[in-house]
Amino acid sequence: MPDADGGIPVGLATDLDRYLRHLAIERGRSPHTIAAYRRDLSRLLDSLRRAGISDAGTIAPRHLVAFARELREGPAPLAASSVARMLSSVRGFTRFLVDEQRIPVDPAADLIAPKLPDRLPKALTIAQVESLLAATDGDEPGVLRDRALLELLYATGARVSEAVSLNVDDLVGEAGTTDLVRLFGKGSKQRIVPVGSYARAAIDAYLVRSRPVLSVRGRATPALFLGMRGARLSRQNAWLVIRAAAARAQLDVEVSPHSLRHSFATHLLQGGADVRVVQELLGHASVATTQIYTRVTADALRDMYVTAHPRAR
């Protein structure tokens, strides 16, 4: 039965709420991830409502095929990457319904996502990273924080979301040093990552000369990186820090929130690091995810070979 206002049927809405609670409590997904799943699956449930589906037990493969077609060919067609992401959300939801015995058979078992072209991560060169970091020189509290944030991102390969989630107590080096950091990745999975000397110096300068100034502007918080009003630095503001530094450095390449993470992995592999060590540092569940960086390195070597060897062409 639909809601009184003609919205998503009550049974399906209840199933969705249970699934999102499962993701939050049992799988440890972040509020940002939960919100993304809610958006994707609310669109699915709206499509099912329009098809006359009011209960999970009546969802058939054809309904999901129609939904996928709607995403690809509807009035506002989505990119293949967005379709693939939404269908991944659908498969997770229907697997949950099977596990909870809400439905006997998974209607998404044979649902095919669009094939995505290989997209190699775009890493900055070492010179570009140095220019980016040099663009945050200064003694002002905000500048010291920005330098510490950027140095940490490049030194550890942390995701921006992981960096802004850090607390001061997550600096876990021995005898008051900051040579290790505890990062919490997807699913709250913890990993310990070394922090290089340049990042250690930047973080120490921030903790001594900047964070105390920022912290008195707001309520007490254990957050490592603070905004100008003393609250935890947001992911969006961290991205603005990166973008502003890239503009000051006048880099002629696009810089994304993941640029320093990609650069961290690529430069380690170029320096001879084992791919499984890089996997551990990045917090990848599978080495296959990390191996895409080996392709970047191989492509760079191939380009250098073709350019430099007289009989390569």
Secondary structure, 3 states (H helix, E strand, C coil): CCCCCCCCCHHHHHHHHHHHHHHHHCCCCCHHHHHHHHHHHHHHHHHHHHCCCCCHHHCCHHHHHHHHHHHHHCCCCCCHHHHHHHHHHHHHHHHHHHHCCCCCCCCCCCCCCCCCCCCCCCCCCHHHHHHHHHCCCCCCHHHHHHHHHHHHHHHHCCCHHHHHCCEHHHECCHHHCCCEEEEECHHHCEEEEECCHHHHHHHHHHHHHCHHHHHCCCCCCCECCECCCCCECCHHHHHHHHHHHHHHHCCCCCCCCCHHHHHHHHHHHHCCCCHHHHHHHHCCCCHHHHCHHHHHHHHHHHHHHHHHCCCCC
